[in-house]
Amino acid sequence: MGLLALRRNELLRQCAGVRPSEGTWAAARRTLRTGLPMSADFTVRQAGAPALVVIVARLGVTAVAAYSIAYKVMYVATMAFYAVRQAASIHTAHTRGAGRDARREIGRQAVLVSGAAGLVAAALLFVTAPWIMAAFGAGPEVAHDGTLFLRCVGPYLLLMACFIAAGGVFEGSGALRRCCG
């Protein structure tokens, strides 16, 4: 699809003949310098999930079953936070590219929107936790543990929502390396 797009887009066809402003290795280093700190955020978060499974596994099979259902339900909520992060990143890059520095305002808006989404998610999970566990066919013990997990995860969701959204501003401004790397 990408090759087809290159062939059909006049501007892209014109740019194909332009000589790069830097060499391949310099471009690769610059990409890695930007991309590695950005990937560290998600990598650390994903490495934490198996670490938590190790801790939860000590509580028994029921707790692991409840945790696995509840954690996957939590992923649905976090997708909204990543959507706000992406929007903040794009908006920040556009304003920086236009010569404006609106990072503080964009950050404030992103944290407010994502924080509100986190609060709504936490409230919904608190109220609907028993029905969510029942929808996954959890037995009484698993449903009890899963409901407890979903009802206790609210503060974590709220904090994670704000941090994820703020990361988009750093990402879009090119300052992620400064704060993470």
DRENMI-910110 format. One record per residue (C-alpha): residue in three letters; x, y, z. Coordinates in steps of 0.02 Angstrom, whole numbers, padded with zeros to 5 digits, always signed. Each point is the difference from the previous one (the first is absolute). Layout:
<vextors>
AlaXYZ;...
</vextors>
This chain:
<vextors>
Met+00000+00000+00000;Gly+00143+00117+00039;Leu+00081-00027-00169;Leu-00167+00030-00085;Ala-00020+00163+00097;Leu+00174+00055-00053;Arg-00041-00029-00182;Arg-00168+00090+00006;Asn+00047+00155+00101;Glu+00077+00137-00107;Leu+00089+00087+00145;Leu+00077-00164+00059;Arg+00057-00040-00177;Gln+00086+00169-00013;Cys+00085-00025+00168;Ala+00064-00172-00049;Gly+00135+00080-00108;Val+00061+00122+00134;Arg+00167-00038+00079;Pro-00011-00034+00190;Ser+00064+00137+00114;Glu+00100-00126+00102;Gly+00075-00172-00022;Thr-00086-00163+00042;Trp+00102-00030+00158;Ala-00028+00176+00065;Ala-00187-00017-00032;Ala-00002-00171+00085;Arg+00092+00069+00153;Arg-00120+00148+00010;Thr-00149-00118-00013;Leu+00069-00114+00135;Arg+00042+00149+00112;Thr-00183+00052-00010;Gly-00083-00171-00009;Leu+00089-00097+00137;Pro-00054+00112+00145;Met-00176+00001-00070;Ser-00002-00190-00006;Ala+00067-00011+00178;Asp-00164+00068+00068;Phe-00105-00140-00074;Thr+00134-00133+00029;Val+00010+00038+00186;Arg-00189-00004+00014;Gln-00011-00166-00092;Ala+00142-00075+00102;Gly-00097+00046+00157;Ala-00147-00110-00051;Pro+00096-00166+00011;Ala+00081+00059+00161;Leu-00173+00025+00074;Val-00053-00172-00061;Val+00145-00074+00100;Ile-00062+00090+00155;Val-00183-00044-00031;Ala+00046-00183-00036;Arg+00052-00018+00181;Leu-00181+00035+00047;Gly-00064-00151-00096;Val-00082-00052-00162;Thr-00161+00093+00038;Ala+00093+00164+00020;Val+00096-00027-00163;Ala-00162-00035-00095;Ala-00082+00156+00073;Tyr+00153+00105-00034;Ser+00012-00056-00181;Ile-00181+00045-00036;Ala+00006+00166+00093;Tyr+00166+00053-00076;Lys-00065-00027-00176;Val-00154+00103+00041;Met+00116+00136+00062;Tyr+00087+00002-00169;Val-00161+00063-00079;Ala+00003+00152+00115;Thr+00183+00034-00034;Met-00028+00009-00188;Ala-00094+00163+00029;Phe+00153+00070+00090;Tyr+00113-00048-00144;Ala-00120+00083-00122;Val+00016+00164+00098;Arg+00189-00024+00005;Gln+00005-00017-00189;Ala-00108+00155-00024;Ala+00110+00100+00120;Ser+00156-00058-00091;Ile-00067+00050-00170;His-00069+00167+00061;Thr+00164+00042+00088;Ala+00102-00042-00155;His-00114+00107-00109;Thr+00011+00152+00113;Arg+00190-00019+00020;Gly+00014-00017-00189;Ala-00099+00161-00020;Gly+00122+00090+00115;Arg-00114+00003+00154;Asp+00037-00076+00168;Ala-00166-00059+00070;Arg+00069-00148+00097;Arg-00062+00058+00168;Glu-00178+00032-00062;Ile-00006-00160-00101;Gly+00068-00098+00149;Arg-00131+00075+00115;Gln-00140-00041-00123;Ala+00064-00176-00032;Val+00016-00039+00185;Leu-00174+00071+00032;Val-00081-00101-00140;Ser+00093-00160+00039;Gly-00024+00023+00187;Ala-00187+00019-00028;Ala+00001-00159-00105;Gly+00096-00087+00140;Leu-00125+00058+00129;Val-00147-00058-00107;Ala+00086-00168-00031;Ala+00035-00022+00186;Ala-00180+00039+00045;Leu-00069-00115-00135;Leu+00114-00143+00052;Phe-00047+00026+00183;Val-00186-00009-00037;Thr-00001-00131-00137;Ala+00137-00116+00067;Pro-00117-00143+00050;Trp-00087+00002-00169;Ile+00165+00008-00093;Met+00064-00153+00091;Ala-00165-00091-00031;Ala+00010+00043-00185;Phe+00166-00093-00007;Gly-00078-00152+00083;Ala+00100+00016+00160;Gly-00052-00115+00141;Pro-00046+00073+00170;Glu+00177+00001+00073;Val+00080+00069-00159;Ala-00139+00129-00018;His+00026+00056+00181;Asp+00187+00024-00022;Gly-00021+00083-00171;Thr-00132+00117+00066;Leu+00114+00050+00143;Phe+00143+00033-00123;Leu-00108+00105-00116;Arg-00069+00100+00145;Cys+00173+00035+00072;Val+00085+00047-00164;Gly-00081+00175-00013;Pro+00141+00106+00071;Tyr+00127-00093-00107;Leu-00105+00032-00157;Leu-00016+00184+00041;Leu+00188+00023+00025;Met+00042-00105-00152;Ala-00121+00101-00107;Cys+00087+00162+00047;Phe+00177-00066-00024;Ile-00040-00079-00168;Ala-00081+00161-00064;Ala+00143+00110+00059;Gly+00122-00116-00088;Gly-00080+00048-00165;Val+00054+00181+00022;Phe+00180-00054+00033;Glu-00009-00116-00149;Gly-00069+00132-00118;Ser+00124+00132+00054;Gly+00151-00113-00018;Ala+00037+00021+00185;Leu-00033-00181+00048;Arg+00185-00039+00005;Arg+00025+00138+00128;Cys-00132-00067+00118;Cys+00024-00188-00026;Gly+00170-00035-00077;
</vextors>
